[in-house]
Amino acid sequence: MQAYRIGKYIIAADIIDDAKNMFINEINAALPNEIEEVGFDENVECDDGRIITIKEFINEELDKRQAWQRLGIPCETYRPFVIKVLD
């Protein structure tokens, strides 16, 4: 997965088109003119106050989704998700 900054959102997705579709359909907003790929080493603050890299955040989310699958609960492992909403 990669990370993309679209407006004030950082979204993780396999490809940029998936990130764009999520932004349009789930955030329900028009795409801004500028979309930027975010490096894995950029830091983000988690809801619990921890500061981790984009890569660590993506890995934690994928681990959670795979745990659901191991429990037999259907889950789309590589479905795009919002990493952070910037101020």
C-alpha positions, 0 to 999 in steps of 0.5 A: 500500500501507498499513502496519498495526501488528498486535500486534508486527508492522508489515505492508504491505498494500493493505487492512486485510483483507489484512493481517489475513489475512496475520497469521492465515494466515502468522504463525499467531496470533489477531488482537489487539483493537487494529490501528493504521494506521502513518504513512508517515513513521515510521522503521524499522530495516532488517536492514542497520542503515539507518534509513528511513521506512515509505514507503521500505521499501515502495517498496524491496520493490515495486522488488525484486518488479518486478525479479523480474517483469522477469526473467520470474519470477512474483511477486505485486507487491502481496502483503502483507509484514512490514516489521518485527517490533517488540521 
